[in-house]
Amino acid sequence: MSTYQSPADLALAPELVRLAPSEAQAFLALKKAAERHDGQIPDKTRELISIAVALTTQCAYCIDVHSKNAARAGATREEIAEVVFIAASLRAGAAVGHGLLALRLFDEAA
């Protein structure tokens, strides 16, 4: 195997939808609502948010799609760079938050 993840895997999406049509339709309806163009959040901002979430969930396919969408929506490389560090700080913050939980659970067990 040359790579674990490949952009070519996206070609399997129709097959995945065919195999679980009810679940896929529910997911696609949610995706359509989240990615709509008539909401209060402008497209560029939606794409930057999507990139931040994709970075924290580590979804390479989402990073691929939403980075391209952000470019088409007028985002800049500087905005992408800022999003990277915002996402990184929140992910690190979540580790600290879970660290508080670990401390409490440790104390309860000790």
GROMACS elastic network, one bead per residue, 0.5 to 0.9 nm:
[ bonds ]
;  ai    aj funct       b0    kb
    1     4     6  0.70426   500
    3     6     6  0.65126   500
    5     8     6  0.84787   500
    5     9     6  0.72520   500
    5    60     6  0.77230   500
    5    61     6  0.84140   500
    6     9     6  0.54905   500
    6    10     6  0.79506   500
    6    60     6  0.87852   500
    6    61     6  0.82964   500
    7    10     6  0.57954   500
    7    11     6  0.81164   500
    7    60     6  0.86565   500
    7    61     6  0.68359   500
    7    64     6  0.81199   500
    8    11     6  0.57343   500
    8    12     6  0.79825   500
    9    12     6  0.55400   500
    9    13     6  0.76911   500
    9    61     6  0.88341   500
   10    13     6  0.55137   500
   10    14     6  0.86724   500
   10    61     6  0.77103   500
   11    14     6  0.70858   500
   11    15     6  0.83114   500
   12    15     6  0.53609   500
   12    16     6  0.63401   500
   12    17     6  0.88285   500
   13    16     6  0.50535   500
   13    17     6  0.62199   500
   13    18     6  0.86113   500
   14    17     6  0.50637   500
   14    18     6  0.61343   500
   14    19     6  0.86782   500
   15    19     6  0.61925   500
   15    20     6  0.88441   500
   16    19     6  0.51799   500
   16    20     6  0.65169   500
   16    21     6  0.82354   500
   16    24     6  0.78692   500
   17    20     6  0.54340   500
   17    21     6  0.52889   500
   17    22     6  0.84704   500
   17    23     6  0.80721   500
   17    24     6  0.52601   500
   17    25     6  0.76954   500
   18    21     6  0.54031   500
   18    24     6  0.81516   500
   19    24     6  0.86879   500
   20    23     6  0.56857   500
   20    24     6  0.59124   500
   20    25     6  0.85517   500
   21    25     6  0.59381   500
   21    26     6  0.85719   500
   22    25     6  0.52666   500
   22    26     6  0.63743   500
   22    27     6  0.87177   500
   23    26     6  0.51989   500
   23    27     6  0.62184   500
   23    28     6  0.85904   500
   24    27     6  0.50347   500
   24    28     6  0.59689   500
   24    29     6  0.84751   500
   25    28     6  0.50049   500
   25    29     6  0.60269   500
   25    30     6  0.85989   500
   26    29     6  0.51783   500
   26    30     6  0.63766   500
   26    31     6  0.86757   500
   27    30     6  0.51817   500
   27    31     6  0.61496   500
   27    32     6  0.85940   500
   28    32     6  0.59736   500
   28    33     6  0.85474   500
   29    32     6  0.50613   500
   29    33     6  0.62533   500
   29    34     6  0.86494   500
   30    33     6  0.51439   500
   30    34     6  0.61672   500
   30    35     6  0.85767   500
   31    34     6  0.50999   500
   31    35     6  0.60448   500
   31    36     6  0.84740   500
   32    35     6  0.51776   500
   32    36     6  0.59164   500
   33    36     6  0.53032   500
   33    37     6  0.89832   500
   34    37     6  0.89956   500
   34    46     6  0.82573   500
   35    39     6  0.89057   500
   35    43     6  0.79428   500
   35    46     6  0.72188   500
   35    47     6  0.83868   500
   36    39     6  0.64289   500
   36    43     6  0.81346   500
   37    40     6  0.86832   500
   37    41     6  0.83185   500
   37    42     6  0.72855   500
   37    43     6  0.62580   500
   38    41     6  0.82582   500
   38    42     6  0.82202   500
   38    43     6  0.88656   500
   39    42     6  0.71167   500
   39    43     6  0.86900   500
   41    44     6  0.83348   500
   41    45     6  0.63876   500
   41    46     6  0.63290   500
   42    45     6  0.53989   500
   42    46     6  0.62498   500
   42    47     6  0.87679   500
   43    46     6  0.50092   500
   43    47     6  0.61820   500
   43    48     6  0.86475   500
   43    69     6  0.87469   500
   43    70     6  0.79351   500
   43    73     6  0.62097   500
   43    74     6  0.89794   500
   44    47     6  0.51518   500
   44    48     6  0.62292   500
   44    49     6  0.86491   500
   44    69     6  0.81270   500
   44    70     6  0.57170   500
   44    71     6  0.83149   500
   44    72     6  0.84017   500
   44    74     6  0.64116   500
   44    75     6  0.60908   500
   45    48     6  0.50317   500
   45    49     6  0.61231   500
   45    50     6  0.84345   500
   45    70     6  0.82707   500
   45    73     6  0.87284   500
   45    75     6  0.84065   500
   46    49     6  0.51539   500
   46    50     6  0.60912   500
   46    51     6  0.86818   500
   46    70     6  0.84009   500
   47    51     6  0.61466   500
   47    52     6  0.86249   500
   47    66     6  0.57187   500
   47    67     6  0.73794   500
   47    69     6  0.65033   500
   47    70     6  0.51377   500
   47    71     6  0.89298   500
   47    73     6  0.78268   500
   47    75     6  0.84982   500
   48    51     6  0.50696   500
   48    52     6  0.62927   500
   48    53     6  0.87109   500
   48    66     6  0.77235   500
   48    67     6  0.80125   500
   48    70     6  0.65135   500
   48    75     6  0.78009   500
   48    79     6  0.78846   500
   48    80     6  0.71330   500
   48    83     6  0.67926   500
   49    52     6  0.50879   500
   49    53     6  0.62569   500
   49    54     6  0.85260   500
   49    83     6  0.79481   500
   50    53     6  0.51617   500
   50    54     6  0.60017   500
   50    55     6  0.85187   500
   50    62     6  0.77964   500
   50    63     6  0.80454   500
   50    66     6  0.63535   500
   50    67     6  0.86884   500
   51    55     6  0.60380   500
   51    56     6  0.86306   500
   51    62     6  0.72969   500
   51    63     6  0.57559   500
   51    64     6  0.88525   500
   51    65     6  0.89250   500
   51    66     6  0.58649   500
   51    67     6  0.65709   500
   51    70     6  0.84025   500
   51    80     6  0.80916   500
   51    83     6  0.74004   500
   51    84     6  0.81376   500
   51    87     6  0.87053   500
   52    55     6  0.51471   500
   52    56     6  0.63777   500
   52    57     6  0.86910   500
   52    63     6  0.86518   500
   52    80     6  0.88656   500
   52    83     6  0.58467   500
   52    84     6  0.65869   500
   52    85     6  0.89372   500
   52    86     6  0.74919   500
   52    87     6  0.52077   500
   52    88     6  0.85867   500
   53    56     6  0.51417   500
   53    57     6  0.60600   500
   53    58     6  0.81409   500
   53    59     6  0.86585   500
   53    62     6  0.88322   500
   53    63     6  0.88796   500
   53    87     6  0.72874   500
   54    57     6  0.51076   500
   54    58     6  0.55266   500
   54    59     6  0.52074   500
   54    60     6  0.73454   500
   54    61     6  0.84410   500
   54    62     6  0.56200   500
   54    63     6  0.55699   500
   54    66     6  0.83575   500
   55    59     6  0.66992   500
   55    60     6  0.80397   500
   55    62     6  0.84857   500
   55    63     6  0.68252   500
   55    84     6  0.72950   500
   55    87     6  0.66384   500
   55    88     6  0.79995   500
   56    59     6  0.80675   500
   56    87     6  0.61858   500
   56    88     6  0.72983   500
   56    90     6  0.82601   500
   56    91     6  0.62454   500
   57    60     6  0.89707   500
   58    61     6  0.89316   500
   58    62     6  0.83828   500
   58    63     6  0.80258   500
   59    62     6  0.52742   500
   59    63     6  0.62571   500
   59    64     6  0.86778   500
   60    63     6  0.50307   500
   60    64     6  0.61625   500
   60    65     6  0.87450   500
   61    64     6  0.50229   500
   61    65     6  0.62479   500
   61    66     6  0.85327   500
   62    65     6  0.51824   500
   62    66     6  0.58324   500
   62    67     6  0.80833   500
   63    66     6  0.54093   500
   63    67     6  0.57117   500
   63    68     6  0.84106   500
   64    67     6  0.54816   500
   64    68     6  0.64328   500
   64    69     6  0.87408   500
   65    68     6  0.54179   500
   65    69     6  0.62179   500
   65    70     6  0.86653   500
   66    70     6  0.58528   500
   66    71     6  0.84608   500
   67    70     6  0.50407   500
   67    71     6  0.62947   500
   67    72     6  0.87507   500
   67    75     6  0.89097   500
   67    80     6  0.81603   500
   68    71     6  0.51624   500
   68    72     6  0.63909   500
   68    73     6  0.86598   500
   69    72     6  0.50867   500
   69    73     6  0.60989   500
   69    74     6  0.87598   500
   69    75     6  0.88436   500
   70    74     6  0.63126   500
   70    75     6  0.52717   500
   70    76     6  0.81947   500
   70    80     6  0.85952   500
   71    74     6  0.52645   500
   71    75     6  0.51699   500
   71    76     6  0.69630   500
   71    77     6  0.85085   500
   72    75     6  0.74287   500
   75    78     6  0.82832   500
   75    79     6  0.63468   500
   75    80     6  0.72983   500
   76    79     6  0.51507   500
   76    80     6  0.64212   500
   76    81     6  0.86972   500
   77    80     6  0.50149   500
   77    81     6  0.61672   500
   77    82     6  0.86756   500
   78    81     6  0.50084   500
   78    82     6  0.62349   500
   78    83     6  0.86130   500
   79    82     6  0.50828   500
   79    83     6  0.61501   500
   79    84     6  0.86253   500
   80    83     6  0.50372   500
   80    84     6  0.62365   500
   80    85     6  0.89252   500
   81    84     6  0.50860   500
   81    85     6  0.66410   500
   81    86     6  0.87716   500
   82    85     6  0.53219   500
   82    86     6  0.61409   500
   82    87     6  0.85745   500
   83    87     6  0.59938   500
   83    88     6  0.83784   500
   84    87     6  0.53066   500
   84    88     6  0.61222   500
   84    89     6  0.87105   500
   85    89     6  0.60144   500
   85    90     6  0.85016   500
   86    89     6  0.52336   500
   86    90     6  0.62964   500
   86    91     6  0.86165   500
   87    90     6  0.51889   500
   87    91     6  0.60783   500
   87    92     6  0.85256   500
   88    91     6  0.51008   500
   88    92     6  0.60800   500
   88    93     6  0.84271   500
   89    92     6  0.50220   500
   89    93     6  0.59319   500
   89    94     6  0.85539   500
   90    94     6  0.61190   500
   90    95     6  0.86608   500
   91    94     6  0.51128   500
   91    95     6  0.65456   500
   91    96     6  0.89156   500
   92    95     6  0.50937   500
   92    96     6  0.64930   500
   92    97     6  0.87362   500
   93    96     6  0.50295   500
   93    97     6  0.61651   500
   93    98     6  0.85968   500
   94    98     6  0.60876   500
   94    99     6  0.83234   500
   95    98     6  0.50799   500
   95    99     6  0.59837   500
   95   100     6  0.87724   500
   96   100     6  0.64801   500
   96   101     6  0.88765   500
   97   100     6  0.52530   500
   97   101     6  0.67925   500
   97   102     6  0.88872   500
   98   102     6  0.61987   500
   98   103     6  0.86411   500
   99   103     6  0.61615   500
   99   104     6  0.86148   500
  100   103     6  0.51250   500
  100   104     6  0.62864   500
  100   105     6  0.86455   500
  101   104     6  0.51305   500
  101   105     6  0.61001   500
  101   106     6  0.84327   500
  102   105     6  0.51424   500
  102   106     6  0.59506   500
  102   107     6  0.85059   500
  103   106     6  0.50267   500
  103   107     6  0.61009   500
  103   108     6  0.85759   500
  104   107     6  0.50749   500
  104   108     6  0.61527   500
  104   109     6  0.86497   500
  105   108     6  0.50169   500
  105   109     6  0.62045   500
  105   110     6  0.86081   500
  106   109     6  0.51437   500
  106   110     6  0.60600   500
  107   110     6  0.51104   500
